[in-house]
Amino acid sequence: MSLIKYESFVREPLVDGEKTYNQVTEDIVYTIEAKPTRLWYIGFYISIALLLFGVYSLYRDVTYGIGQWNLGKTIGWGWDITNFVWWVGIGHAGTLISAILLLFRQGWRTGVNRAAEAMTIFAVICAGQFPIWHMGRVWMAFFVMPYPNTRGPLWPNFNSPLLWDVFAISTYFTVSLLFWYSGLLPDLATVRDRAKTKLRKLLYGIASFGWSGSTKHWQRHESLSLVLAGLSTPLVLSVHTIVSFDFATSVVPGWHTTIFPPYFVAGAVFSGFAMVQTLMLITRRVMNLQDYITLGHIEAMNKVIVLTGSIVGCAYLTELFIAWYGANPYEYDIFFKYRIAGAYGWSYWLMMTCNVISPQLFWFKKLRRNIGFTFFMSIVVNVGMWFERFVIIVSSLYRDYLPSSWSLYYRPTIFEIGFYLGTFGLFFTCYFLFSKYFPVIAIAEIKSILKTSGESYKEKMADLENLSVEEFYAKTHDHH
Amino acid sequence: MIKQQFEIPAGYKKWTYGLLAVGIVAFIAGFIFLGMSKNEHDQTRFWAVLLQNSVYFLLVCNAAMFFICAITLAHGGWSVAFRRVPEAISAVVPVFAILAFLVFLGLILGHRHDIYHWVDKEAVAHDKILTWKKGFLNPTFFFIWTIITLCVWTFTGMKMRKLSRKADEGPMSAEDAKRYTWNNTVWAAIFVVFFALTVGSTIPWLWLMSLDAHWYSTMYSWYTFASTFVAGIALIALFIIFLKNHGYLEYTTREQLHDVGKFIFAFSIFWTYLWFSQFMLIWYANIPEETIYFKIRFQGPYRGFFFLNFIINFCAPILILMTKGSKRNYAVMTFMSVAVILGHWLDFYQMVMPSTVGENHNLGWFEWGILALYIGMIMFFTGRALTKAPLVAKYHPYLKESIIHHT
């Protein structure tokens, strides 16, 4: 007997219950074929309402200009850039799950990768709004594209990390979209093959690109996944690295620090996983997917949260230490007078509590496997990560080198807040549509791990588990 | 039956003793001709080389234990078949900890202000910045934190190795296996958390960054970690290949070697990422207090090392280890592992030397001699540790996963 994979009994199953391949399909495709529930409609309409509020806020912004926001003399970036970085960060978990965990062959990714990848795409769309609309004269947005032009010719500044962002984020978006969509093909074909109505057959037929499930298709699909995973892995690092360059290349105290790139990436993965938890805990409940997104999955993600939270904590303390050790009076003042104390001191301590201190509770197995607590913490972490960006941006900017330009206390206007809420509307509108029309769990990938990691299949392996190592080796290598 | 008891081959012994002999001769000659020399530059060279090697190889061997602990925490099963290899490498840590400690004793009690400028009380009193840093850069704190660090690394590493030996005793029931994995994760977590507090932050500041006592970079510690971690994995790869070539580690296949190769590939890129981020951000902001670090390295007499560092530690791994075949090929993996270990040794060379010997740098008999000494010691102590435990932890709960491993 030759095995491709063997899983120890010490590991808990990744799919609970007695499942056949058919049962897996039924469980996951069910929500696409049935009418949405009342809860779905309520959520969807709330999202649309938020989205409309965002559209109105933007209408004000475009019509009357950026003066609609409370940006000041030195705080030229306030909520908008905070929100931008926050949303980009959230996107990272999806890419990490789909790419890095694929390379590490983590079986548990199959339960959550589809929704996390979708979340990535929606989060990046939301993030992109902020720099675009911040341009003010948004109809000039195409100026960021470098091409020989008749404006002088006027080129964008290639030395500016903001331009690198344009390239980094558009590449990231493209590759993430490809990854997500190519993974969807076999599943869309499954929905097509089961379709009872003509329209559904037609639409899913177009969407699945004529997938037939032949060996050749699978081979190409597998190699494509590997190539895209290889491309996405450096992208996970590069996107938030370049976002961190937006700050770190400057000579603003509190921004110019060499640890920023890896620390931003860790923070991004941290907040991304928190958002995945928020979404998955709701999704598994509403769609009855507890057998596929098990407590084991939730625990694994909580481990990533405590790991990345601690990395971020290590970076916060490093920054704080070097601000003292470096003996640079400007750095020292920013950290010790305006961050941990001063007008915005509350936001620093909120950030510390949410991002570093409270995630340490996940060292306890009981709490990692507690659904209510996990849900609460997932919100806490995202609040904390929003404040991290707010602290970095506002506390460094409100005290300029020139005391005469020190700004007043910065408060957002209703339209700044409205824009942010609008992106929530956009995000959840997309997510609701996704959960209605697409399989929220990768059916084909679940099937690929079912027979090694499914509960009922693992039980059948008991005789292998009881063999001694030598017997096991002989039995699994007898074809030689 | 598989071969569980490692017997040190004659050729290995010959090389070990040969390297040790060369190293000891170099050390004694160095002590006489450099350490005792009237010429200050020679003395500085003597101590700087000892510091570079003792810190580098201590961190590299300790990285092997970090590798085990990180995989234990992640419940990785694939590496169990060769787990005794990093364990044996990490058994060198107590020895190297003592050696590093002796070097620190010599540096600080000997008032070597040419190495650690901040040990000179007179200079500190006249230097506003060093006075400001006195709370951190002072002999008392240096020794207390160094001793705690070395003891905790030694102790937690020993604990992990001891736990591992439990998997030799006999079959475990499902309950026992769960408890066993749990105990392992608890100790691995303690190790990793302490590792973050030392290698991930304070220790590189104290031991290395303080060579340039005025300079600072928040990235420094993570950079040091990346450099020694990738070299540690390369060392593991070398021992796996060596044991395979002598007919040991029957359950370890090219599949595992392939994965170790992926680690070397990935962490070489990770190191480059940190290298680039640190360099580029300092270059871009162009603040004199910060660029001074790269002035001598990038524009001064170390320019060659600066680029060599980049070529060996980035260009070579990314180009050579990119393909699947190369990571499964013993010859290529051996070549690349040696290159990476030497490459990061050079990285440490360019971290330590410009800040100590400065313009008067050498890469001569003493530098190579001490390198030989350390390699000889790694071979001697790792070889000995390998003979002391069965090569495969036969009852480890994840061993069967490792046997059926396809990358």
Boltz contact constraints between the chains, C-beta under 6 A:
constraints:
  - contact:
      token1: [A, 3]
      token2: [B, 404]
      max_distance: 6.0
  - contact:
      token1: [A, 4]
      token2: [B, 406]
      max_distance: 6.0
  - contact:
      token1: [A, 6]
      token2: [B, 400]
      max_distance: 6.0
  - contact:
      token1: [A, 6]
      token2: [B, 401]
      max_distance: 6.0
  - contact:
      token1: [A, 6]
      token2: [B, 404]
      max_distance: 6.0
  - contact:
      token1: [A, 8]
      token2: [B, 397]
      max_distance: 6.0
  - contact:
      token1: [A, 8]
      token2: [B, 398]
      max_distance: 6.0
  - contact:
      token1: [A, 8]
      token2: [B, 401]
      max_distance: 6.0
  - contact:
      token1: [A, 9]
      token2: [B, 174]
      max_distance: 6.0
  - contact:
      token1: [A, 10]
      token2: [B, 177]
      max_distance: 6.0
  - contact:
      token1: [A, 10]
      token2: [B, 178]
      max_distance: 6.0
  - contact:
      token1: [A, 10]
      token2: [B, 181]
      max_distance: 6.0
  - contact:
      token1: [A, 10]
      token2: [B, 397]
      max_distance: 6.0
  - contact:
      token1: [A, 248]
      token2: [B, 281]
      max_distance: 6.0
  - contact:
      token1: [A, 249]
      token2: [B, 284]
      max_distance: 6.0
  - contact:
      token1: [A, 251]
      token2: [B, 285]
      max_distance: 6.0
  - contact:
      token1: [A, 256]
      token2: [B, 285]
      max_distance: 6.0
  - contact:
      token1: [A, 257]
      token2: [B, 218]
      max_distance: 6.0
  - contact:
      token1: [A, 258]
      token2: [B, 217]
      max_distance: 6.0
  - contact:
      token1: [A, 258]
      token2: [B, 218]
      max_distance: 6.0
  - contact:
      token1: [A, 258]
      token2: [B, 219]
      max_distance: 6.0
  - contact:
      token1: [A, 258]
      token2: [B, 278]
      max_distance: 6.0
  - contact:
      token1: [A, 258]
      token2: [B, 281]
      max_distance: 6.0
  - contact:
      token1: [A, 259]
      token2: [B, 218]
      max_distance: 6.0
  - contact:
      token1: [A, 259]
      token2: [B, 219]
      max_distance: 6.0
  - contact:
      token1: [A, 261]
      token2: [B, 277]
      max_distance: 6.0
  - contact:
      token1: [A, 314]
      token2: [B, 196]
      max_distance: 6.0
  - contact:
      token1: [A, 314]
      token2: [B, 200]
      max_distance: 6.0
  - contact:
      token1: [A, 314]
      token2: [B, 201]
      max_distance: 6.0
  - contact:
      token1: [A, 318]
      token2: [B, 201]
      max_distance: 6.0
  - contact:
      token1: [A, 318]
      token2: [B, 218]
      max_distance: 6.0
  - contact:
      token1: [A, 319]
      token2: [B, 218]
      max_distance: 6.0
  - contact:
      token1: [A, 322]
      token2: [B, 216]
      max_distance: 6.0
  - contact:
      token1: [A, 322]
      token2: [B, 218]
      max_distance: 6.0
  - contact:
      token1: [A, 325]
      token2: [B, 216]
      max_distance: 6.0
  - contact:
      token1: [A, 326]
      token2: [B, 216]
      max_distance: 6.0
  - contact:
      token1: [A, 327]
      token2: [B, 129]
      max_distance: 6.0
  - contact:
      token1: [A, 327]
      token2: [B, 132]
      max_distance: 6.0
  - contact:
      token1: [A, 469]
      token2: [B, 394]
      max_distance: 6.0
  - contact:
      token1: [A, 472]
      token2: [B, 400]
      max_distance: 6.0
  - contact:
      token1: [A, 473]
      token2: [B, 403]
      max_distance: 6.0
